[in-house]
């Protein structure tokens, strides 16, 4: 007799997301990372939808909420404060939305119309569809700026935690810390992780991804030995 191994949708999402994060930190091909992460994001979106959640609406909320809260806290990253057009939008939203410095994402709810949701997925899937299909547009080209794996992986991680309420350690934990350091916002990092975040801040940007890759490897070894 032979045994069959069955993989659940949740397990498939988790394994692929972990792999995509590791690929990101060892700087594998950006297109390969994007293909894997895009598949994960679509899978997690479907799992959220099955539980009555809307990833397109949540993505809009996340982008707005954290920008406004950071503005109220006075710790917006420099790449945002140096963008006058973006800052004008944030100031306008901060004046009308019930988001304060001590608010949490669960305090705010948002919904979007079908057209806005379709536009979100059309933009989100642009690069992924280019990498999957050539039946209708074999001569098409892809703008490299449409491949933003840091943003996509962060959206994957957010959707994953929405479904499973898990940090996806060690890969997810390290990627989250990396993102906080990249965005110059350590305010949401708990005290027991602040020393690690401080260490990441000391690493040269040119070496940060390699350091995170090694850190994940060490954490995985500890996890397997436990």
N, C-alpha and C positions, 0 to 999 in steps of 0.2 A: 504494500500500500504506500502511496505517496501523499504527502500533505500539501495542501494549497495555502499560499500566503496571500491574504487579502489586505489591501491598503485602503483605509478610509479617506474620504475627501479632506478631513481635518489633518490626518497624518501626511497626506500628499502636500498640502499647503505648508505645513510646518517644515518638512524635509527640504522642499524646494526653496523656501524663504531662508532657512539656515544656510543652504548652499549658496544662494545668491549673495548673501552678506559676506560669506567667506570669499567668494569670487571678487567682490568689490574691493575688499581690503588687500587682496594679493594682486589687484589691478589686472585681472583678466580682461579679455576683450569687452569693451563697453556694449557692443551690440549683443553679445551672448548674454551678458548680465541682464540687459534690458528685456530680452526675450523671456528669460526665466522669471524675472520679477513681474513682468506683465501678466504671465500666465497665473502666477500666484495671486496677484491683485484681483484678477477677474474671478478666480475661484473663491477667494475670500468675500468678494462682493456678493456672489451668489449665495454663499453660506449666510451672510448677514441678511440678505433679502428673505431667505427661508425662515429667519427668526424675526421678521417684521421690521428690520432696520434698513436704512437707505444710505448706501455708501456715498452717492453723489451729494446728498444733502449734508452728510457728516463731513465730507471733505471741504465743502464750502464753510461750514461752521468752524472747523479746525483752523483754516487759514485766517478767518476773520477773528475768532476768539483770541488766539494766542498773540496776534499782532496788536489787538486793542488792549489786552491785559498787560502786555509788555510795555506798551505806551503809557498806561496808567501807572505802571511800576517804575517807569523811567529807565528801563534797561533794554530798549530796542537795539538790535545789532547795527553796526555801522553801515552795512550794505543797504539797510532800510532807511536809516536817518539821512544818508547821503543821497537819497532819491526823492527830490522835492514833490514829484507827481504822486508817488506812493504815499509819502507822508501826508499830503493833503487829503487823500482818501482815508487814511487811518484816523486822522483828526476828525474828519466828518463822521465816520462811523462811531468813534468814541463819544461823540456828542449826543448820539441818538440811541445807542444800544445800552442795555442794562448790564454792562460788564465793568467790574471794578478791579482794583489791584488784588483783592483777596477772593475773587470769584473762581469757581471751578467750572470745567467744561460741562459738567452735569447740570449746572444751574441754568443753562441756556438751551433752548430747543429751536430747531430751524426746519423748514420744509421748502422745497423748490418745485416749480412747475415742470411738467413733462418736457417742454422745449429746453429748459435750462439743463435738465438732467441729460438729455440727448446731446446737447452741446458739450457738456462736461466729458462724457464718454467719447465723443468724437475727437476732442482734443487730446484726451488721455491716451486713446488707442492709436493715435496717428502713427507713431513710430513703430509700435508693435504690429500693426496691420501691414506696414511697409515690409517688415521683416518676415512676415508669414506668407504673403500673397504676391503673385506676379501675373495672375491670369488676366487682369483688366488693365494693368499699367506697367508692362515690362520695361519701359524706358524711364520710369519715374526715378527721381533722386530724393535723398533724405537730407534735410538740413541737420547738421551735427548738433545744433542747439536744441533740437527736439528730443534729444536723448539726455535726460537728466536723471541719472540713476540714484543720486542721493535723495532727491525729492520722492521718486517712485518708491524706493525702499522704505522711506519714512512713512509713506502712505500705507504700504503693505504692513508695516509693523503696527501702525495704528489700527488698521482693520483687523489684524490678528488679535490684538488685545481686546478689541470690541467683542470678538466672538468667544475667545477662550480665557480672557482675564489673566493672561500669563505674560511674563516679561520675555519669554523665549530665550532665557539665559543658556549659554553665555553669549551667543551671537547677537541676539536682540539687545541685551543689556549693553554690550560694548558699542553697538551701533548707535544706541540712544545717547550714551555718554559722548561719543564722537560728535553727534549732531549738536548736542548742547554746547560743546566746546567750539565747534565750527560757527555756531550762531551767536557765540559770546553771551549765552544765557545759562548761568548755572543756578538760577534761583529755584528751580524745581527739583534739583538734585538733593536727595536726603543727606543728612549729615554724615552717615557712615560711608557714603560714596564720594564725599567731597575730596578726600585725599587722592582718590584715583583720578577725579576730574582735574584736580590741580596738577597732577603728574602729566596728564595729557596736554594741559596748557603749556607745559614746559617743552614739549616736543616740537621740533621744527615742522612746519606744515608739509615740507617735502618728505618727511620721514613718518608722519603721523599714521598713515594707512598701514605701513609696514609694521609699526609698533602695535597697532590694534590687531593685526593679523596674528602676530606672535602672542599677544595677550589672550586672544581667543584660543589659540592652540594650548597654552598653559592651562587655562580654565577648563578646557575639555579633558585634558589629561587628569586634572584633579577630580573632575566629575566622574570620569570612568573608573578612577581608583577608589572612589568613595563606596 
